Every structure is written in C-alpha cells, then in structure tokens.
Amino acid sequence: MGITVRNPKGVDQPAQPRFGRMDVGLERITQGIARAKDWLFDQQHPDGYWCGELEADSMLESDYIFMHTLLGTGEPGRMERAINEILRHQNEDGGWGLFPGGPSNISYGVKAYLALKLMGWSKDHPVLVKAREWVLAHGGVVECNTFTKIYLCALGQYDYDAVPAIPPEIVLFPNWCYFNIYEISSWSRGILVPLSIIYAKKPFKKLAPEQGIEELFVGGRKNANMHLRWDKKKPLGWRNFFLACDRIMHLAERVHIRPLRKIALKRAEAWMLERFEKSDGLGAIYPAMLNSIVALRCLGRSVDDPQLIRALDEFEKLGIDCPDGTEDYSTPTFRMQPCFPPVWDTAQAMYALGEAGVRKDDPRMLKAADWILSKEVRQKGDWAEKVKNVEPGGWYFEFNNEFYPDVDDTGQVLLALNCVDNPRERYQYDACQRALNWIWAMQCKNGGWASFDRDNTKMIFQYIPFADHNAMLDPPTVDITGRMLEMLALYGVTRSDPRVEKAIQFILKEQEPDGSWFGRWGVNYLYGTFLVLRGLEAMGFWNHEPAVQQAAEWIRMVQNADGGWGETCGTYDDPNQRGIGPSTPSQTAWAVLGLLAAGDTRSDSVAKGIRWLVDRQHEDGSWDELVPGRNGESYYTGTGFPRVFYLGYHLYKQYFPLLALTTYERAMKSGASH
C-alpha cells in the first residue's frame, strides 16, 4: 500500500517522496530483499517455526555451576565448558558485565569468581587475582544483590540472617490484600515463590576451604557488615519501613514464630507444580526454573522424583553445547539460554516475509501459521486473577508456557496471521477474535498496555528489600502500546474508538523532551520511538504533528557518521547516552522504519540508513551483529530487565532489516507512481 499522510481533518493525501542523492538503486534493494527472504526461509524449522538463539550473559553459566554443585548433579564436561563461556565474557578490568562491552557488575563478578573456584581454580590464578581486585575495589560481596546472596548462603558463603526475608507465607495473602503475589510482575512471581521455599528451608552445603570466597569480603568476612544498610537521608522513608519489617520477620524466624509455615510451604509447592503443567518448566524462564529445581530438593524430593527429573530435563534443554567450539570462537564452550523465543521469532519472521511480498498462500507461511495457531492459550493463567470475565486467548513467547501469555507476543502474532490466507479460515478467525478480546481486556487504566498483567503498577513494592533486582513491576509501556495500535489498525479499529484515543494520549504523555520514547523491551529509545511512530501512523495520526516531527528529528540527529544507528544497554543507566552507540543492523532498521512512519522519505538520513543496510548484507542474505574483539559475542539489542538483564536475539539482525528494506522499497515505488 502507498504511503499517505493525514491532515488535521483526516483527509488522506498522497505523500510526495523526493529521494536524495544518497539513494541506493531500486534494483539493488530488490535483490537484497530477495536474498534476505531466502535466508530467512532457510532458517525455518521443518515444523514451521523459527527460533534463533537467545544470547545472554555469564550469570547463566555461573548459576548453572552453582546449582549442580549444590545438588551434586550435572555432567562434568558441560560444567568445564561452561567455565570457558564465563571466561569468554570477562572484561579487561577483571570483572563481568551485563552485556558485551558493558561495565563490570559486582554480582556477576562474585558469581563468576565463585563458579571458577567451585570448579577447582586456585585463588592465585591470574584470572581470579584480577577478578578479586575488581570485586574488592567495588565493595566486595556485601554489595551484591539479594538473589546472589541467597545463593551464597546455600553454599555457606553468606549468612541467612543477613539477607532479606522471603517468607513463603506471601502465597497466603488473599487477592484483596494490598500486597499479594499477583501485585508483582509475573517473572518476579515465578522467581520468588520457589525462592521463598529455599529461604524457609535454608539449604546448606559445606564447601572445602579452598572453594570458598572469604577473600572477597573487604577486611574479611568476620569484619563485614552483611546486613542491608538503613537510608540515613530518609529515616522515615519506605526503605527503612520495609527494612524494619524485615528485621521483625528475621526475629520471628529465629524464635520459630511461624504458625502458618507448613500451610504456606504446601501452598507454595502446589502453586509451583500447577504451573509446571503445559509449560517447559516454571514460567519457561531460566531463573524460575533453576529456583524451582532447588526448591523441589529442599522439599525432600529425590533426584529420581518424576517432577524433579522433568524440571531438570527442561532446564538442560536451554543449554547449547559446543565441544568443538563455534565458527566465531574456537574454544569448546557450553552456554545456557534464558529461554526459547519461537513464538516471538516466528511471528516477527512471518510479518517481515509477508510485508516483503511473500504470497499469502505460500505453503511455508501456511505451515508457520498452523504451528503458531497450535500455541494459542486456551486456559486461564495468572493474568485472570485480575482480569475477569474474558475468554482465554493470546500467545506466549516460548514453546510451551500456558499460564503466561503476553500482550506483546499476542499483538505480533495477530500482525503475522494477517499475512496468510489460511484454508482453516474460520479456525484462524476465531483464534484472532479471542486474542483481540483478550488484548482489550488487558488494557491498563491509563490507556497503555503492559506485557503479562494489567495495572501492575504499585511502585511502593520497589522498596521491598528483596526487590533490588529492579524488576518487581510490569507497568504499561509505550513500545507495547505502539505495537498494539499498529495491529489494531490492521484489524479495522480506528481512532473513533475511545480506547484507541486513550492509548494515544498515554503515548503522547510519555514522550521525552527531546522527542524520543523509552523502550522497555528493546534497546532502547530507538526501539520505543520506532514502535510508537508505526503505531501512530497506522492509526492515522497526522505526521505533521509536533510530536511526530520532533521524534523524527531526534532519530536523524542521533544517526552515526557511517549512516547507521546504534544504542547501547548503558542508556538505561544514563539516559543522556540515548541514541549513542555503534551501528547495528537491527537498530538501523528500527530508525529507518521510524522515519518512514513519520513520513520522512526525502532526507539523506533515510537513504544513508538504507545504504548502510544494503552495503553490510552478506551474499547469502544475512547480516552480522558481532562486537569487535569480543570473541564472537553479539551486540545486545533486546531488554529483559532494564539495568539488570539484557538479551541478544540472533534473528533481530535478519527480520528487522528485511522489514526496513521492504518498507523503503514500497515508499520508492509509491513515490515514483505519483
């Protein structure tokens, strides 16, 4: 379809592209699109789906070694190769970062150091000497986050009395209570419920002295203040209130005043086991799966218990074992993925291919559609605790995760399914209608959409002592809301619907002073801005409005000299760095898509971006997103938890550039026809 703009009265007017001197020839773009389509189809699984690797940081391998050491399980060869993966991520200063090239993080440094010692490394090894120097220079073990400290407690390297209490009694709080587990994010729920069992049971495995990390305490462990520190600047603030509550809970723990403990443990176990069903492990995500395995052992289940065997099997499936190394890194490694992204990758690939002109009745597209339809959620999950009277519908992210469909995946699946003419037309129509109804029911009070829950916004919970992983809540975000607007427009919804107008007003209120939008689920402002602009364009929002033009100007302003765009995960810590970073294929594609959505088909900025993508495409149709000098590590342009956990989606660098080239080609052809 042609690019149009709307004036304030809503009258459609043909855009008048005037392509600049930096333009790549149409023939070269068309050839690039064809090669990208072929490459993407070559990656399709015989069952119809796509699933690229989901790369993460060294924490996963460190925790893998911790868990198997604690339980006395694990395959020694894999654990040795996991050490090589940990070493691959070490920074020059001796620490380990949250993303390739990122600053070192204290919790990751302590975990990696412990993992190496658990595998028999001496503290005098040069790698550990350098790591220890960094950790001690940054405050030592006491500066780690709560989750790290609880893991250390299980191996006798920290004191249970000094970590924030996570009592299993939290599962007993009724839904009408201001604090209950359904008022925190779904991922926190999956992590904390089994962790509360671990806290209650307090597992302990004695390590040999040479395996311990006594040397990581500044001044020695005996002299360390291991308790959380009070906020002296705000003595009557929420942090101190919750710390006081925490000390009371610890006192009750010491004198065994816990009358509901047995009931709470049974409820927590039942909650956990219920969510094992129709799921690839608890929540189908790494930390929840790991905690649930340890929790089952704490509850007395043996290693040959069917539930534990299944949980371990699902956990091990996340591993990628490379005993002969990889093309980019010759050393044998074993690495863990945080989860699998097949529904997400399949929906994105289908949509990019459909936009690229693949026929709606192409057998490969139909096979993908049938696979993705088989993953529709048909039972109520955690979301239903707050959202009543709506039929289950929607999709999750992974292969199987029935309790946790999410709005973002569901919206993208609906975009993808619109690209096929399914012979099972009625079946697909009904699934889409259920999903649309579910998405409307999930809209938050302020007009936006969150990922897994509705109105999960009680900011006070961020002050709870064990909430220092900065991911307790699941508030509505502009990136998801932008995608919902784009999808809803495709299904015939317009701005005349008051729910749409409310979503647009939410987006406009969230715009940054420089014109950009924050990206919660992708790095970062480039991601948020491109999705918002596409959503506004789809809903007929006039692209001459100041909000749109300011956003487009921001994108042009942060373009790199080489013609591409890039942004690092560090922008979550320092927003002043937004839009700054080495050019990457995925982020360059987002920027181009954002500019095109804003009606910019004239500037050299767009043409330079397209040229950057075309020039860097390989002959086989693919793109690279590797960090120079980082042993085959990819740039991370996906976000798990801001400031805590980042992701490298290996297919982002493929389907987003394809979508950008296709959208630009369409604009060129439309401009040539006028």
ZADOVEX-411972 format. One line per field, with one value per residue (C-alpha): x, y, z; chain; residue number from 0; residue in three letters. Coordinates in steps of 0.05 Angstrom, whole numbers. Layout:
px <- X;...
py <- Y;...
pz <- Z;...
cadena <- A;...
num <- NUM;...
residuo <- ALA;...
//
This chain:
px <- 0;23;49;-2;-5;-66;-82;-117;-185;-167;-165;-116;-63;-11;60;109;175;236;293;361;430;449;396;413;385;318;346;398;346;301;358;375;303;302;366;341;276;313;360;302;263;326;325;253;245;211;153;142;171;233;274;340;389;375;442;452;508;556;508;472;534;555;487;488;552;524;460;495;547;493;452;511;485;509;555;628;646;590;609;681;659;614;677;704;639;647;718;695;653;706;723;794;787;775;701;640;586;512;525;585;629;588;616;631;577;591;541;565;637;624;584;636;692;654;639;713;732;677;709;776;811;861;853;924;906;917;845;819;871;847;774;785;819;759;708;745;754;679;658;663;609;564;548;516;441;394;388;463;469;416;454;517;480;465;539;557;587;538;491;417;402;434;394;323;270;227;176;133;73;69;30;-25;-42;-111;-121;-157;-96;-56;6;-3;38;-8;11;83;107;96;170;182;126;158;226;203;154;207;258;213;215;291;293;247;286;354;394;468;526;594;650;723;761;797;729;703;704;726;777;722;699;734;771;748;680;684;690;638;570;529;460;426;441;389;373;401;377;304;297;221;221;193;261;271;199;208;277;245;192;248;283;218;209;280;268;205;245;298;248;206;143;116;49;29;95;73;10;50;101;46;11;77;93;23;27;93;72;8;49;94;35;32;97;170;188;164;149;193;248;317;316;247;265;331;297;241;292;328;261;238;301;291;221;252;240;294;334;293;227;188;175;248;271;224;246;319;307;272;328;383;347;365;438;479;538;596;651;688;677;639;654;666;700;743;746;698;640;574;525;454;397;349;290;269;236;199;131;164;214;161;112;166;193;123;106;171;163;90;107;163;111;111;44;-10;-20;54;59;116;75;14;57;83;11;-12;46;33;-42;-26;6;-56;-71;-137;-136;-134;-68;-42;-70;-141;-131;-143;-178;-245;-300;-258;-245;-173;-136;-69;2;64;137;165;148;100;81;5;0;36;11;35;5;67;72;-3;-3;55;22;-41;2;34;-31;-57;-3;-34;-98;-108;-152;-177;-204;-257;-209;-159;-213;-240;-170;-156;-222;-207;-139;-167;-218;-164;-119;-175;-187;-113;-112;-90;-127;-80;-93;-28;-12;37;65;35;-12;-59;-46;15;38;44;111;118;138;203;226;218;288;288;266;337;335;295;241;184;132;102;75;46;98;97;133;80;25;53;52;-20;-41;-7;-41;-110;-109;-96;-159;-202;-200;-196;-185;-260;-255;-244;-198;-151;-152;-136;-76;-52;-57;-17;37;39;45;105;145;214;232;279;223;243;206;234;239;224;233;285;348;325;299;308;263;209;208;202;145;107;115;90;30;12;19;-25;-79;-78;-44;-23;52;59;41;98;104;118;164;204;213;236;285;313;324;360;401;430;449;521;571;573;498;473;444;463;449;478;445;481;427;383;434;449;392;439;471;407;416;492;528;560;514;477;431;370;375;389;327;286;310;293;224;211;230;187;129;138;131;205;222;260;320;390;385;337;377;442;409;385;454;485;439;450;525;531;487;525;517;475;425;444;474;525;518;584;623;694;746;695;705;642;595;536;511;451;392;339;319;300;301;329;394;393;389;397;388;419;365;403;346;335;391;353;279;281;328;284;224;261;284;214;181;230;222;147;156;202;153;96;135;153;80;58
py <- 0;71;118;171;229;257;330;351;339;267;274;226;258;222;231;262;228;263;214;243;236;180;132;60;36;2;-60;-69;-62;-112;-162;-152;-165;-229;-255;-237;-275;-336;-335;-329;-386;-429;-420;-444;-508;-567;-559;-489;-444;-400;-400;-362;-366;-320;-299;-273;-260;-302;-303;-362;-406;-384;-403;-468;-488;-464;-506;-570;-562;-551;-611;-657;-665;-643;-670;-652;-639;-589;-553;-548;-520;-471;-443;-427;-390;-350;-332;-310;-255;-228;-154;-128;-99;-168;-163;-186;-142;-146;-141;-146;-85;-61;-41;-95;-113;-134;-191;-221;-214;-251;-306;-318;-319;-370;-413;-416;-435;-488;-519;-524;-459;-431;-360;-348;-359;-294;-292;-296;-247;-196;-211;-207;-140;-112;-140;-114;-46;-42;-61;-136;-189;-145;-102;-160;-164;-206;-265;-272;-270;-325;-370;-356;-374;-443;-455;-426;-363;-314;-311;-326;-276;-221;-229;-200;-248;-280;-319;-369;-341;-289;-340;-340;-266;-261;-222;-167;-153;-93;-137;-205;-243;-221;-148;-162;-179;-249;-262;-239;-286;-345;-329;-311;-367;-422;-376;-368;-444;-441;-386;-424;-489;-456;-509;-513;-548;-543;-526;-543;-482;-472;-467;-410;-336;-309;-266;-227;-193;-126;-134;-207;-238;-231;-156;-146;-114;-161;-131;-82;-10;39;101;157;211;190;159;157;133;69;34;40;19;-45;-57;-52;-103;-147;-147;-165;-224;-247;-243;-285;-334;-341;-355;-400;-357;-381;-416;-417;-443;-514;-489;-437;-488;-535;-477;-453;-524;-533;-465;-485;-554;-528;-482;-539;-565;-545;-508;-522;-512;-458;-396;-428;-379;-395;-364;-390;-459;-461;-438;-489;-546;-526;-515;-586;-615;-571;-601;-670;-695;-744;-737;-793;-759;-751;-677;-664;-705;-667;-600;-616;-641;-577;-536;-574;-564;-490;-508;-502;-550;-536;-586;-567;-492;-448;-412;-347;-377;-439;-457;-512;-480;-495;-437;-430;-391;-354;-384;-401;-348;-390;-355;-287;-303;-338;-281;-230;-271;-284;-210;-188;-240;-222;-148;-169;-195;-270;-297;-307;-378;-396;-466;-444;-387;-432;-482;-427;-403;-472;-481;-415;-428;-492;-449;-409;-404;-438;-438;-383;-365;-315;-257;-280;-263;-190;-195;-228;-248;-255;-319;-343;-324;-299;-327;-335;-326;-396;-466;-481;-432;-436;-396;-335;-308;-237;-177;-163;-233;-235;-170;-191;-259;-222;-180;-244;-282;-225;-244;-311;-337;-399;-454;-462;-392;-398;-430;-374;-321;-347;-350;-278;-254;-287;-254;-186;-191;-212;-154;-104;-134;-126;-51;-12;45;97;72;34;-40;-78;-147;-200;-165;-106;-47;-78;-10;-7;30;22;-51;-29;-11;-82;-106;-167;-123;-99;-136;-75;-117;-123;-90;-95;-26;-6;15;56;3;-49;3;25;-46;-55;7;-18;-86;-59;-13;-74;-106;-47;-8;68;130;136;81;117;62;78;152;136;95;152;202;154;152;227;239;191;227;250;325;310;275;203;148;100;27;-23;-88;-67;-24;30;97;76;16;54;111;67;27;89;122;60;55;128;123;62;98;158;206;266;261;336;339;366;301;261;312;321;245;242;298;262;199;240;276;212;179;156;183;116;122;71;76;44;49;11;-21;32;82;51;75;140;167;222;169;154;141;134;70;30;19;-47;-78;-84;-13;17;-18;10;80;75;46;102;156;125;120;194;209;222;193;254;261;236;207;152;139;133;84;41;44;22;-39;-58;-49;-94;-150;-214;-251;-304;-250;-246;-192;-195;-161;-181;-138;-127;-161;-197;-270;-277;-240;-204;-134;-139;-101;-137;-120;-169;-123;-53;-44;-118;-166;-158;-203;-216;-240;-273;-264;-189;-173;-211;-197;-124;-103;-142;-104;-37;-52;-74;-12;33;-2;7;81;89;54;95;159;140;129;199
pz <- 0;-13;40;59;107;141;153;217;184;169;93;62;17;-24;2;-46;-35;-64;-56;-41;-73;-25;-52;-67;-133;-131;-165;-111;-56;-90;-96;-23;-3;-44;-12;58;45;20;80;129;97;100;176;182;223;187;235;210;264;272;335;337;393;452;479;550;599;642;701;670;667;737;765;726;762;829;822;802;856;908;885;869;798;729;675;690;617;608;672;649;582;619;651;582;567;631;612;543;576;623;616;613;683;711;722;684;653;638;563;517;527;585;653;704;754;826;830;764;786;851;817;764;815;857;796;779;850;852;790;825;806;855;882;858;785;747;723;795;821;771;786;861;855;818;867;928;896;888;959;959;969;1012;952;913;902;944;896;893;969;979;930;970;1035;1007;999;1067;1038;1069;1129;1120;1176;1135;1072;1063;1087;1033;1074;1037;1075;1019;978;1031;1023;991;926;962;1005;982;977;946;895;838;850;829;759;732;726;798;819;785;816;886;902;896;927;987;996;991;1043;1090;1084;1084;1047;1065;1030;1063;1016;1022;1049;982;946;989;975;1043;1006;970;1035;1046;1112;1118;1129;1205;1200;1146;1158;1116;1132;1086;1105;1130;1090;1133;1086;1092;1161;1155;1082;1054;1050;1125;1138;1099;1130;1199;1177;1151;1218;1253;1205;1219;1294;1286;1244;1299;1354;1308;1309;1243;1255;1182;1155;1139;1104;1066;1042;1018;982;950;927;898;863;832;809;779;735;712;672;598;609;595;667;715;674;620;641;668;739;757;730;769;834;826;819;883;918;900;931;992;999;1002;932;910;845;815;830;764;776;790;731;685;714;705;634;614;646;610;543;548;540;477;480;433;450;386;393;344;279;317;379;372;447;470;507;540;547;573;542;588;549;478;434;380;381;380;325;283;288;271;213;184;187;154;100;89;83;34;-14;1;-22;30;7;6;37;83;110;120;157;202;214;232;281;315;319;356;410;426;500;518;593;645;677;727;687;703;777;757;690;699;650;588;550;548;485;461;456;499;480;487;462;520;575;582;646;618;551;539;503;461;431;420;382;339;324;301;255;228;218;176;125;108;76;118;89;160;155;209;259;249;252;318;348;327;355;422;422;405;461;509;489;500;569;585;571;633;665;635;564;554;553;596;580;625;673;677;723;756;779;855;856;932;922;892;962;989;1010;964;905;889;822;797;763;812;769;699;683;615;564;500;458;470;463;397;371;394;356;293;300;317;256;213;243;226;292;284;327;334;387;454;477;420;435;507;485;440;497;541;488;479;554;557;502;525;520;461;422;434;472;523;500;556;516;465;469;479;455;382;397;434;384;322;351;373;305;269;315;307;231;228;268;220;269;226;214;214;288;331;370;306;274;338;343;270;282;343;301;247;300;330;264;263;213;177;161;211;281;347;421;480;540;581;563;617;668;634;590;566;523;486;412;420;402;346;286;286;233;279;307;239;214;272;258;184;199;249;198;144;192;206;132;120;52;29;74;61;131;108;44;83;131;73;41;107;109;37;39;100;77;61;-5;29;51;124;169;226;294;327;376;350;395;439;417;376;424;394;408;454;428;469;540;594;655;648;686;705;646;571;511;443;396;339;289;303;255;200;200;221;164;116;141;134;62;43;73;38;-29;-24;-9;-70;-116;-88;-98;-169;-186;-166
cadena <- A;A;A;A;A;A;A;A;A;A;A;A;A;A;A;A;A;A;A;A;A;A;A;A;A;A;A;A;A;A;A;A;A;A;A;A;A;A;A;A;A;A;A;A;A;A;A;A;A;A;A;A;A;A;A;A;A;A;A;A;A;A;A;A;A;A;A;A;A;A;A;A;A;A;A;A;A;A;A;A;A;A;A;A;A;A;A;A;A;A;A;A;A;A;A;A;A;A;A;A;A;A;A;A;A;A;A;A;A;A;A;A;A;A;A;A;A;A;A;A;A;A;A;A;A;A;A;A;A;A;A;A;A;A;A;A;A;A;A;A;A;A;A;A;A;A;A;A;A;A;A;A;A;A;A;A;A;A;A;A;A;A;A;A;A;A;A;A;A;A;A;A;A;A;A;A;A;A;A;A;A;A;A;A;A;A;A;A;A;A;A;A;A;A;A;A;A;A;A;A;A;A;A;A;A;A;A;A;A;A;A;A;A;A;A;A;A;A;A;A;A;A;A;A;A;A;A;A;A;A;A;A;A;A;A;A;A;A;A;A;A;A;A;A;A;A;A;A;A;A;A;A;A;A;A;A;A;A;A;A;A;A;A;A;A;A;A;A;A;A;A;A;A;A;A;A;A;A;A;A;A;A;A;A;A;A;A;A;A;A;A;A;A;A;A;A;A;A;A;A;A;A;A;A;A;A;A;A;A;A;A;A;A;A;A;A;A;A;A;A;A;A;A;A;A;A;A;A;A;A;A;A;A;A;A;A;A;A;A;A;A;A;A;A;A;A;A;A;A;A;A;A;A;A;A;A;A;A;A;A;A;A;A;A;A;A;A;A;A;A;A;A;A;A;A;A;A;A;A;A;A;A;A;A;A;A;A;A;A;A;A;A;A;A;A;A;A;A;A;A;A;A;A;A;A;A;A;A;A;A;A;A;A;A;A;A;A;A;A;A;A;A;A;A;A;A;A;A;A;A;A;A;A;A;A;A;A;A;A;A;A;A;A;A;A;A;A;A;A;A;A;A;A;A;A;A;A;A;A;A;A;A;A;A;A;A;A;A;A;A;A;A;A;A;A;A;A;A;A;A;A;A;A;A;A;A;A;A;A;A;A;A;A;A;A;A;A;A;A;A;A;A;A;A;A;A;A;A;A;A;A;A;A;A;A;A;A;A;A;A;A;A;A;A;A;A;A;A;A;A;A;A;A;A;A;A;A;A;A;A;A;A;A;A;A;A;A;A;A;A;A;A;A;A;A;A;A;A;A;A;A;A;A;A;A;A;A;A;A;A;A;A;A;A;A;A;A;A;A;A;A;A;A;A;A;A;A;A;A;A;A;A;A;A;A;A;A;A;A;A;A;A;A;A;A;A;A;A;A;A;A;A;A;A;A;A;A;A;A;A;A;A;A;A;A;A;A;A;A;A;A;A;A;A;A;A;A;A;A;A;A;A;A;A;A;A;A;A;A;A;A;A;A;A;A;A;A;A;A;A;A;A;A;A;A;A;A;A;A;A;A;A;A;A
num <- 0;1;2;3;4;5;6;7;8;9;10;11;12;13;14;15;16;17;18;19;20;21;22;23;24;25;26;27;28;29;30;31;32;33;34;35;36;37;38;39;40;41;42;43;44;45;46;47;48;49;50;51;52;53;54;55;56;57;58;59;60;61;62;63;64;65;66;67;68;69;70;71;72;73;74;75;76;77;78;79;80;81;82;83;84;85;86;87;88;89;90;91;92;93;94;95;96;97;98;99;100;101;102;103;104;105;106;107;108;109;110;111;112;113;114;115;116;117;118;119;120;121;122;123;124;125;126;127;128;129;130;131;132;133;134;135;136;137;138;139;140;141;142;143;144;145;146;147;148;149;150;151;152;153;154;155;156;157;158;159;160;161;162;163;164;165;166;167;168;169;170;171;172;173;174;175;176;177;178;179;180;181;182;183;184;185;186;187;188;189;190;191;192;193;194;195;196;197;198;199;200;201;202;203;204;205;206;207;208;209;210;211;212;213;214;215;216;217;218;219;220;221;222;223;224;225;226;227;228;229;230;231;232;233;234;235;236;237;238;239;240;241;242;243;244;245;246;247;248;249;250;251;252;253;254;255;256;257;258;259;260;261;262;263;264;265;266;267;268;269;270;271;272;273;274;275;276;277;278;279;280;281;282;283;284;285;286;287;288;289;290;291;292;293;294;295;296;297;298;299;300;301;302;303;304;305;306;307;308;309;310;311;312;313;314;315;316;317;318;319;320;321;322;323;324;325;326;327;328;329;330;331;332;333;334;335;336;337;338;339;340;341;342;343;344;345;346;347;348;349;350;351;352;353;354;355;356;357;358;359;360;361;362;363;364;365;366;367;368;369;370;371;372;373;374;375;376;377;378;379;380;381;382;383;384;385;386;387;388;389;390;391;392;393;394;395;396;397;398;399;400;401;402;403;404;405;406;407;408;409;410;411;412;413;414;415;416;417;418;419;420;421;422;423;424;425;426;427;428;429;430;431;432;433;434;435;436;437;438;439;440;441;442;443;444;445;446;447;448;449;450;451;452;453;454;455;456;457;458;459;460;461;462;463;464;465;466;467;468;469;470;471;472;473;474;475;476;477;478;479;480;481;482;483;484;485;486;487;488;489;490;491;492;493;494;495;496;497;498;499;500;501;502;503;504;505;506;507;508;509;510;511;512;513;514;515;516;517;518;519;520;521;522;523;524;525;526;527;528;529;530;531;532;533;534;535;536;537;538;539;540;541;542;543;544;545;546;547;548;549;550;551;552;553;554;555;556;557;558;559;560;561;562;563;564;565;566;567;568;569;570;571;572;573;574;575;576;577;578;579;580;581;582;583;584;585;586;587;588;589;590;591;592;593;594;595;596;597;598;599;600;601;602;603;604;605;606;607;608;609;610;611;612;613;614;615;616;617;618;619;620;621;622;623;624;625;626;627;628;629;630;631;632;633;634;635;636;637;638;639;640;641;642;643;644;645;646;647;648;649;650;651;652;653;654;655;656;657;658;659;660;661;662;663;664;665;666;667;668;669;670;671;672;673
residuo <- MET;GLY;ILE;THR;VAL;ARG;ASN;PRO;LYS;GLY;VAL;ASP;GLN;PRO;ALA;GLN;PRO;ARG;PHE;GLY;ARG;MET;ASP;VAL;GLY;LEU;GLU;ARG;ILE;THR;GLN;GLY;ILE;ALA;ARG;ALA;LYS;ASP;TRP;LEU;PHE;ASP;GLN;GLN;HIS;PRO;ASP;GLY;TYR;TRP;CYS;GLY;GLU;LEU;GLU;ALA;ASP;SER;MET;LEU;GLU;SER;ASP;TYR;ILE;PHE;MET;HIS;THR;LEU;LEU;GLY;THR;GLY;GLU;PRO;GLY;ARG;MET;GLU;ARG;ALA;ILE;ASN;GLU;ILE;LEU;ARG;HIS;GLN;ASN;GLU;ASP;GLY;GLY;TRP;GLY;LEU;PHE;PRO;GLY;GLY;PRO;SER;ASN;ILE;SER;TYR;GLY;VAL;LYS;ALA;TYR;LEU;ALA;LEU;LYS;LEU;MET;GLY;TRP;SER;LYS;ASP;HIS;PRO;VAL;LEU;VAL;LYS;ALA;ARG;GLU;TRP;VAL;LEU;ALA;HIS;GLY;GLY;VAL;VAL;GLU;CYS;ASN;THR;PHE;THR;LYS;ILE;TYR;LEU;CYS;ALA;LEU;GLY;GLN;TYR;ASP;TYR;ASP;ALA;VAL;PRO;ALA;ILE;PRO;PRO;GLU;ILE;VAL;LEU;PHE;PRO;ASN;TRP;CYS;TYR;PHE;ASN;ILE;TYR;GLU;ILE;SER;SER;TRP;SER;ARG;GLY;ILE;LEU;VAL;PRO;LEU;SER;ILE;ILE;TYR;ALA;LYS;LYS;PRO;PHE;LYS;LYS;LEU;ALA;PRO;GLU;GLN;GLY;ILE;GLU;GLU;LEU;PHE;VAL;GLY;GLY;ARG;LYS;ASN;ALA;ASN;MET;HIS;LEU;ARG;TRP;ASP;LYS;LYS;LYS;PRO;LEU;GLY;TRP;ARG;ASN;PHE;PHE;LEU;ALA;CYS;ASP;ARG;ILE;MET;HIS;LEU;ALA;GLU;ARG;VAL;HIS;ILE;ARG;PRO;LEU;ARG;LYS;ILE;ALA;LEU;LYS;ARG;ALA;GLU;ALA;TRP;MET;LEU;GLU;ARG;PHE;GLU;LYS;SER;ASP;GLY;LEU;GLY;ALA;ILE;TYR;PRO;ALA;MET;LEU;ASN;SER;ILE;VAL;ALA;LEU;ARG;CYS;LEU;GLY;ARG;SER;VAL;ASP;ASP;PRO;GLN;LEU;ILE;ARG;ALA;LEU;ASP;GLU;PHE;GLU;LYS;LEU;GLY;ILE;ASP;CYS;PRO;ASP;GLY;THR;GLU;ASP;TYR;SER;THR;PRO;THR;PHE;ARG;MET;GLN;PRO;CYS;PHE;PRO;PRO;VAL;TRP;ASP;THR;ALA;GLN;ALA;MET;TYR;ALA;LEU;GLY;GLU;ALA;GLY;VAL;ARG;LYS;ASP;ASP;PRO;ARG;MET;LEU;LYS;ALA;ALA;ASP;TRP;ILE;LEU;SER;LYS;GLU;VAL;ARG;GLN;LYS;GLY;ASP;TRP;ALA;GLU;LYS;VAL;LYS;ASN;VAL;GLU;PRO;GLY;GLY;TRP;TYR;PHE;GLU;PHE;ASN;ASN;GLU;PHE;TYR;PRO;ASP;VAL;ASP;ASP;THR;GLY;GLN;VAL;LEU;LEU;ALA;LEU;ASN;CYS;VAL;ASP;ASN;PRO;ARG;GLU;ARG;TYR;GLN;TYR;ASP;ALA;CYS;GLN;ARG;ALA;LEU;ASN;TRP;ILE;TRP;ALA;MET;GLN;CYS;LYS;ASN;GLY;GLY;TRP;ALA;SER;PHE;ASP;ARG;ASP;ASN;THR;LYS;MET;ILE;PHE;GLN;TYR;ILE;PRO;PHE;ALA;ASP;HIS;ASN;ALA;MET;LEU;ASP;PRO;PRO;THR;VAL;ASP;ILE;THR;GLY;ARG;MET;LEU;GLU;MET;LEU;ALA;LEU;TYR;GLY;VAL;THR;ARG;SER;ASP;PRO;ARG;VAL;GLU;LYS;ALA;ILE;GLN;PHE;ILE;LEU;LYS;GLU;GLN;GLU;PRO;ASP;GLY;SER;TRP;PHE;GLY;ARG;TRP;GLY;VAL;ASN;TYR;LEU;TYR;GLY;THR;PHE;LEU;VAL;LEU;ARG;GLY;LEU;GLU;ALA;MET;GLY;PHE;TRP;ASN;HIS;GLU;PRO;ALA;VAL;GLN;GLN;ALA;ALA;GLU;TRP;ILE;ARG;MET;VAL;GLN;ASN;ALA;ASP;GLY;GLY;TRP;GLY;GLU;THR;CYS;GLY;THR;TYR;ASP;ASP;PRO;ASN;GLN;ARG;GLY;ILE;GLY;PRO;SER;THR;PRO;SER;GLN;THR;ALA;TRP;ALA;VAL;LEU;GLY;LEU;LEU;ALA;ALA;GLY;ASP;THR;ARG;SER;ASP;SER;VAL;ALA;LYS;GLY;ILE;ARG;TRP;LEU;VAL;ASP;ARG;GLN;HIS;GLU;ASP;GLY;SER;TRP;ASP;GLU;LEU;VAL;PRO;GLY;ARG;ASN;GLY;GLU;SER;TYR;TYR;THR;GLY;THR;GLY;PHE;PRO;ARG;VAL;PHE;TYR;LEU;GLY;TYR;HIS;LEU;TYR;LYS;GLN;TYR;PHE;PRO;LEU;LEU;ALA;LEU;THR;THR;TYR;GLU;ARG;ALA;MET;LYS;SER;GLY;ALA;SER;HIS
//
